[in-house]
């Protein structure tokens, strides 16, 4: 997420563009107001290597 210089000290919700005083307030907002959106996209995220990734041991 890229914020303009004006909003550097005030994080914004990327879904509704509301500004918050701290990251903690933003997390609380996203977990309450956008709960369905976050839960829907959590199910679809796979934690696996992308094709062509090389693992170094």
MILUMSE-766498 format. One line per field, with one value per residue (C-alpha): residue number from 1; z, y, x. Coordinates in nm, 3 decimals, padded with zeros to 5 digits. Layout:
residues N
num = (NUM | ...)
w = (Z | ...)
v = (Y | ...)
u = (X | ...)
end
This chain:
residues 57
num = (1 | 2 | 3 | 4 | 5 | 6 | 7 | 8 | 9 | 10 | 11 | 12 | 13 | 14 | 15 | 16 | 17 | 18 | 19 | 20 | 21 | 22 | 23 | 24 | 25 | 26 | 27 | 28 | 29 | 30 | 31 | 32 | 33 | 34 | 35 | 36 | 37 | 38 | 39 | 40 | 41 | 42 | 43 | 44 | 45 | 46 | 47 | 48 | 49 | 50 | 51 | 52 | 53 | 54 | 55 | 56 | 57)
w = (00.000 | -00.095 | 00.091 | -00.027 | 00.174 | 00.326 | 00.494 | 00.602 | 00.974 | 00.937 | 00.805 | 00.576 | 00.519 | 00.164 | 00.132 | 00.243 | 00.257 | 00.613 | 00.807 | 01.156 | 01.426 | 01.459 | 01.302 | 01.597 | 01.530 | 01.160 | 01.247 | 01.479 | 01.204 | 00.939 | 01.171 | 01.252 | 00.947 | 00.674 | 00.849 | 00.565 | 00.300 | 00.498 | 00.584 | 00.222 | 00.095 | 00.376 | 00.256 | -00.095 | -00.001 | -00.048 | 00.130 | -00.121 | -00.343 | -00.678 | -00.991 | -01.064 | -00.707 | -00.598 | -00.240 | -00.108 | 00.176)
v = (00.000 | 00.341 | 00.652 | 01.007 | 01.223 | 01.420 | 01.105 | 00.968 | 00.975 | 00.875 | 00.519 | 00.469 | 00.174 | 00.053 | -00.056 | 00.254 | 00.514 | 00.621 | 00.766 | 00.649 | 00.778 | 00.452 | 00.112 | -00.052 | 00.154 | 00.060 | -00.312 | -00.286 | -00.112 | -00.369 | -00.661 | -00.520 | -00.327 | -00.540 | -00.878 | -01.059 | -00.930 | -01.035 | -01.379 | -01.445 | -01.365 | -01.554 | -01.880 | -01.836 | -01.755 | -02.052 | -02.055 | -02.243 | -02.165 | -02.006 | -02.204 | -02.167 | -02.076 | -02.228 | -02.340 | -02.309 | -02.537)
u = (00.000 | 00.139 | 00.028 | 00.087 | 00.329 | 00.038 | -00.101 | 00.236 | 00.150 | -00.214 | -00.278 | -00.577 | -00.805 | -00.746 | -01.111 | -01.301 | -01.017 | -01.098 | -00.802 | -00.697 | -00.466 | -00.268 | -00.217 | -00.396 | -00.711 | -00.689 | -00.664 | -00.965 | -01.163 | -01.074 | -01.153 | -01.497 | -01.618 | -01.460 | -01.465 | -01.647 | -01.405 | -01.098 | -01.239 | -01.335 | -00.986 | -00.808 | -00.964 | -00.827 | -00.468 | -00.238 | 00.096 | 00.309 | 00.604 | 00.532 | 00.621 | 00.990 | 01.092 | 01.422 | 01.481 | 01.836 | 01.938)
end
